[in-house]
């Protein structure tokens, strides 16, 4: 019986492959795994059955550093996507076989236009699915609160966008009171989708404590924003019981999150300005109502006074002519009219008092009178311990004065 050594067999296989695959071949595949090491990129490429989703083929692939350092930025700048697991790609590969390491592909080039087409098709499928399910505009249909002051924020605590949003709220010259609370989340990369959904679930457990949800992140590479085109994230946001404001800091095409959110703005700073403008609008409406109430009350009083003058004149005329019965009837009517007028005036006074109380409770003076204090750093209000550091000079404002303090570290 003839036999051959393993190395001889692998050498023959290698020779066959080299003879039949002399040039690079363009291959369509999905990236199932990807890792970088020492500047090189190591991938696993697969092909799935379109109906059953079962894997039909799988192989290792390598993109050496000399090619990868040019290929990666070219692909990401062209597609707006990070080269990552889950993407469908069209790559030019050479076929290799090694007696020790086995079969593999060496990636030499990539066609970003193929991936762009795949991403656009997937994005459109998600949009159509949301529309078919009738949930794409559910969050938009929620009534926006008149006073959106209790804000649930989803962002990264260290993100510049979160700092921009927070500073814009605190630097408002109108001195409106806001109550922001951060629910930290990862805002880019493969973990972002699950992290943001997790933050929404935490907010949902205390939904009665908030008026709106703000999802923000600072500007950055467009390759960091793919998580905002996720079906699962869009599904959770569209059906959330509070209005959602998205401000994810980008200038590219509108993301799916922007499409399903109640309100979409370009930047975190714009999100803060939107909330401030909502309170400005509410204040203007209250001023208009107070003015209308004053004018209406004045008109009513003038009309009633004229009626009183006419009735008084008729009583005098009735008394002079001896019509005692008419005088008594008119006197009774006069008493009823005076009584109703007093009740109406008191009612309007009560309405004005309620409006004044509502406005007063938004002012720092109201807080001072109840024992609260306001602490500032460089003239700006401090609402979080994270805003100060040891050695900072802060000023505490009370009802009857103020005093300065120095921040010291906790022992």
NORQUI-V270262 format. One record per residue. N is the residue number from 1. SS is DSSP state (helix for helix, strand for strand, loop for the rest). NEAR is the number of other ideal C-beta (glycine too) atoms within 12 Angstrom. Layout:
[[N,SS,NEAR] [N,SS,NEAR]]
//
This chain:
[[1,loop,3] [2,loop,5] [3,loop,7] [4,loop,12] [5,loop,11] [6,helix,12] [7,helix,13] [8,helix,14] [9,helix,15] [10,helix,20] [11,helix,18] [12,helix,17] [13,helix,23] [14,helix,24] [15,helix,15] [16,helix,16] [17,helix,24] [18,helix,17] [19,helix,12] [20,helix,14] [21,loop,21] [22,loop,11] [23,loop,12] [24,loop,19] [25,strand,22] [26,strand,19] [27,strand,31] [28,strand,24] [29,strand,36] [30,strand,34] [31,strand,36] [32,strand,24] [33,strand,22] [34,strand,29] [35,strand,20] [36,strand,20] [37,strand,14] [38,loop,13] [39,loop,17] [40,strand,22] [41,strand,34] [42,strand,26] [43,strand,39] [44,strand,24] [45,strand,37] [46,strand,28] [47,strand,21] [48,strand,19] [49,loop,12] [50,loop,10] [51,loop,7] [52,loop,8] [53,loop,11] [54,loop,12] [55,strand,16] [56,strand,16] [57,strand,19] [58,strand,21] [59,strand,29] [60,strand,30] [61,strand,37] [62,strand,33] [63,strand,37] [64,loop,25] [65,helix,18] [66,helix,16] [67,helix,27] [68,helix,32] [69,helix,17] [70,helix,20] [71,helix,29] [72,helix,28] [73,helix,18] [74,helix,19] [75,helix,35] [76,helix,26] [77,helix,18] [78,helix,21] [79,helix,33] [80,loop,29] [81,loop,35] [82,loop,30] [83,loop,33] [84,loop,32] [85,loop,24] [86,loop,27] [87,loop,36] [88,strand,33] [89,strand,41] [90,strand,27] [91,strand,37] [92,strand,25] [93,strand,31] [94,strand,27] [95,strand,29] [96,strand,27] [97,strand,27] [98,strand,19] [99,loop,19] [100,loop,13] [101,loop,14] [102,strand,16] [103,strand,25] [104,strand,26] [105,strand,33] [106,strand,34] [107,strand,42] [108,strand,26] [109,strand,24] [110,strand,40] [111,loop,24] [112,helix,28] [113,helix,16] [114,helix,27] [115,helix,34] [116,helix,25] [117,helix,19] [118,helix,25] [119,helix,32] [120,helix,20] [121,helix,15] [122,helix,24] [123,helix,28] [124,helix,18] [125,helix,17] [126,helix,31] [127,helix,28] [128,helix,16] [129,helix,21] [130,helix,31] [131,helix,19] [132,helix,11] [133,loop,18] [134,loop,12] [135,loop,25] [136,loop,27] [137,loop,20] [138,loop,26] [139,helix,35] [140,helix,24] [141,helix,16] [142,loop,26] [143,loop,14] [144,loop,25] [145,loop,23] [146,loop,18] [147,loop,27] [148,loop,38] [149,loop,26] [150,strand,24] [151,strand,42] [152,strand,39] [153,strand,44] [154,strand,51] [155,strand,41] [156,loop,33] [157,loop,24] [158,loop,16] [159,loop,31] [160,helix,22] [161,helix,38] [162,helix,38] [163,helix,27] [164,helix,28] [165,helix,42] [166,helix,35] [167,helix,24] [168,helix,31] [169,helix,37] [170,helix,29] [171,loop,23] [172,loop,25] [173,loop,12] [174,loop,22] [175,loop,23] [176,loop,31] [177,loop,27] [178,loop,35] [179,strand,21] [180,strand,35] [181,strand,27] [182,strand,29] [183,strand,33] [184,strand,23] [185,loop,37] [186,loop,25] [187,loop,41] [188,loop,31] [189,loop,24] [190,loop,19] [191,loop,17] [192,helix,34] [193,helix,31] [194,helix,19] [195,helix,27] [196,helix,40] [197,helix,30] [198,helix,22] [199,helix,36] [200,helix,37] [201,helix,20] [202,helix,23] [203,helix,35] [204,helix,23] [205,helix,15] [206,loop,18] [207,helix,20] [208,helix,12] [209,helix,19] [210,loop,32] [211,loop,33] [212,strand,42] [213,strand,47] [214,strand,51] [215,strand,53] [216,strand,51] [217,loop,44] [218,loop,28] [219,loop,25] [220,loop,24] [221,loop,22] [222,helix,25] [223,helix,27] [224,helix,31] [225,loop,37] [226,helix,37] [227,helix,34] [228,helix,41] [229,helix,35] [230,loop,30] [231,helix,29] [232,helix,25] [233,helix,40] [234,helix,39] [235,helix,24] [236,helix,34] [237,helix,47] [238,helix,37] [239,loop,26] [240,loop,36] [241,loop,26] [242,loop,35] [243,strand,35] [244,strand,45] [245,strand,45] [246,strand,45] [247,strand,42] [248,loop,49] [249,loop,37] [250,loop,34] [251,loop,16] [252,loop,22] [253,loop,18] [254,loop,21] [255,loop,34] [256,helix,39] [257,helix,48] [258,helix,35] [259,helix,33] [260,helix,41] [261,loop,40] [262,loop,35] [263,strand,33] [264,strand,31] [265,loop,30] [266,loop,27] [267,loop,29] [268,helix,39] [269,helix,29] [270,helix,27] [271,helix,46] [272,helix,36] [273,helix,28] [274,helix,33] [275,helix,43] [276,helix,30] [277,helix,23] [278,helix,31] [279,helix,31] [280,helix,22] [281,helix,21] [282,helix,27] [283,helix,24] [284,helix,16] [285,helix,19] [286,helix,26] [287,helix,18] [288,helix,15] [289,helix,21] [290,helix,23] [291,helix,16] [292,helix,18] [293,helix,24] [294,helix,19] [295,helix,15] [296,helix,20] [297,helix,24] [298,helix,16] [299,helix,16] [300,helix,21] [301,helix,20] [302,helix,15] [303,helix,17] [304,helix,25] [305,helix,18] [306,helix,16] [307,helix,22] [308,helix,23] [309,helix,16] [310,helix,18] [311,helix,27] [312,helix,21] [313,helix,16] [314,helix,22] [315,helix,25] [316,helix,18] [317,helix,16] [318,helix,22] [319,helix,18] [320,helix,13] [321,helix,13] [322,loop,10] [323,loop,17] [324,helix,14] [325,helix,13] [326,helix,20] [327,helix,22] [328,helix,15] [329,helix,17] [330,helix,26] [331,helix,22] [332,helix,16] [333,helix,22] [334,helix,26] [335,helix,17] [336,helix,18] [337,helix,24] [338,helix,20] [339,helix,15] [340,helix,18] [341,helix,25] [342,helix,16] [343,helix,16] [344,helix,21] [345,helix,21] [346,helix,15] [347,helix,18] [348,helix,25] [349,helix,18] [350,helix,16] [351,helix,22] [352,helix,23] [353,helix,16] [354,helix,18] [355,helix,26] [356,helix,20] [357,helix,15] [358,helix,22] [359,helix,23] [360,helix,18] [361,loop,19] [362,loop,23] [363,loop,21] [364,helix,23] [365,helix,18] [366,helix,20] [367,helix,21] [368,helix,19] [369,helix,15] [370,loop,14] [371,loop,10] [372,loop,18] [373,loop,23] [374,strand,26] [375,strand,29] [376,strand,26] [377,strand,27] [378,loop,16] [379,loop,15] [380,strand,24] [381,strand,30] [382,loop,26] [383,loop,23] [384,loop,23] [385,helix,15] [386,helix,18] [387,helix,20] [388,loop,24] [389,loop,15] [390,loop,13] [391,loop,12] [392,loop,22] [393,strand,20] [394,strand,28] [395,strand,24] [396,strand,22] [397,strand,23] [398,strand,19] [399,loop,17] [400,loop,11] [401,strand,11] [402,strand,17] [403,strand,15] [404,strand,15] [405,strand,19] [406,strand,16] [407,loop,21] [408,loop,13] [409,loop,11] [410,loop,6] [411,loop,4]]
//
